[in-house]
Amino acid sequence: MPMIKPVSELRNYPDVLKNVKVGHPVYLTKNGTGRYVLIDIEDYSVVEAAGRLSFELMRGRTSGETDGWISKEDMRAHFGERAHV
């Protein structure tokens, strides 16, 4: 069950931080509306890595659509060479 607290609870931040655990963020509301999320640094690293991966995939797709796609054989040769370095 998600942990949801009003942002005013941060006045007693040690208690709020005790509730932040890996895989269990604390959602903070302001005026009854979700506004902030406190997450464990390990979870943040995963979110950050997913964002970087998504960005790189988008760059690859854009490159393929604008510059053209490479053949399967060229792709295998490229990664085959890199794997043996």
Secondary structure, 3 states (H helix, E strand, C coil): CCEEEEHHHHHHHHHHHHCCECCECEEEEECCEEEEEECCHHHHHHHHHHHHHHHHHHHHHHHHHHHCCCCHHHHHHHHHHHHCC
